[in-house]
Amino acid sequence: MKHILVADDNIAMAALVARSLPGYKVTMAHNGLEALVLARTLPNCDLVIADYVMPALTGAQLATRLRLE
């Protein structure tokens, strides 16, 4: 089963995105830093869906950091 990490500081939006992905294992992060830690530790994270504007670490910054690893 494919594993998707959803990062959004709006908990309701993250839950909506997670519910719209039936058939996938979904893990939610509530900010960019939490998503970065989870992406590093989750086994087989296939995709990250991130909000662009989040506190501490934006979606763009998250993507850049993940690509560098």
C-alpha positions in Angstrom: 0.0 0.0 0.0 1.3 3.4 -0.9 2.0 5.8 2.0 1.3 9.5 1.8 2.3 12.2 4.2 -0.1 15.2 4.4 1.3 18.3 6.0 -1.1 21.2 6.8 -1.4 23.5 9.8 -5.2 23.5 9.3 -6.2 20.3 10.9 -9.6 20.2 9.2 -8.0 20.6 5.8 -5.4 17.8 6.5 -8.3 15.5 7.5 -10.2 16.4 4.4 -7.2 15.6 2.2 -6.6 12.3 4.1 -10.3 11.3 3.7 -10.0 12.0 -0.1 -7.3 9.4 -0.4 -9.0 6.0 0.0 -6.8 3.0 -0.6 -3.7 4.8 0.7 -2.0 4.8 4.1 -2.1 8.5 5.2 -0.1 10.1 8.0 -0.8 13.7 8.9 1.6 16.4 10.1 0.4 19.7 11.6 3.3 21.8 10.5 6.4 21.7 8.3 8.9 20.7 11.0 6.7 17.8 12.1 6.4 16.7 8.5 10.2 16.8 8.0 10.7 14.6 11.1 8.0 12.2 10.0 9.3 12.0 6.4 12.7 11.1 7.8 11.4 8.4 10.0 8.4 6.9 8.2 9.2 3.7 6.3 8.3 3.9 2.6 6.8 7.4 2.4 5.9 7.6 -1.3 4.5 11.1 -1.5 4.3 14.3 0.5 1.4 16.7 0.0 2.1 20.0 1.8 0.3 23.2 2.3 2.4 26.1 1.0 2.0 28.5 3.9 2.7 26.9 7.3 4.5 28.2 10.4 8.2 27.5 11.0 8.7 25.7 7.7 6.7 26.4 4.5 5.7 23.7 2.0 8.4 25.0 -0.4 11.1 24.8 2.3 9.9 21.4 3.3 10.2 20.2 -0.3 13.7 21.7 -0.7 14.9 20.0 2.5 13.5 16.7 1.5 15.1 16.8 -1.9 18.5 17.5 -0.3 18.4 14.4 1.8 
